[in-house]
Amino acid sequence: MVRFTRPVAVLVVVTVLVLVTVTALGAHRDARAQASQPKESAAPAQPTAGPHDFDFEFGKWRVHHRIKRDGHWTEFEGICTDRGLVDGSANVEEHTFFRKAGTGYGIAVRAYDAKTGQWSIWWIDTRNPHGALDPPVKGRFTDRVGTFYADSPVDGKTVRTRFIWSHITAKSAHWEQATSSDLGKTWDTNWMMEFSRVE
């Protein structure tokens, strides 16, 4: 056993206490520095491939509409709510339109087909609630953009309709509709919606 004289023993004890104190202060400083680092924010809501592509839209939204009729654009406000159905592989989007002519309503019903990896979307307008449903637009999301198409007979001609969902974040989204009378060579955009989340 090594025996220390009293001064040496005191020096050893003081040295040990200093080392313990310095180590504790260093750990405390590192913990404070780590706590002060900004926390990584959650990624904005974006569509993912599959039956939950439209989960980003669940909730309530304010919607600014721009619609083109006879070459002229009109604008009005609206409200939209969206909720899931079944196991999440279907959903319903309900719109209230505050047009100058009065308040109107519309409903989009969507269903995902796991066999094809595509969505089908049907539109119901309360201005003609018992009218025949148009063929659904069908498509999917690719690179965070959803594109959907349908061909419909109009006055003896085939008119192609296209929906596009884009610029999707946790608090906003953009939707637009366009039609083509030459099977997609040229497009005429006639309706745009800018979504801002309420809740």
Buried (B, 14 or more C-beta within 10 A) or exposed (E): EEEEEEEEEEEEEEEEEEEEEEEEEEEEEEEEEEEEEEEEEEEEBEBEEEBBBBBBBBBEBEBEBBBBEEEEEEEBEBBBBBEBEEEBBBBBBBBBBEBEEEEBBBBBBBBBEEEEEBBBBBBBEEEEEEEEEBBBBBBBBEEEBBBBBBBEEEEEEEBBBBBBBBEBEBEEBBBBBBBBBEEEEEBEEBBBBBBEBEE
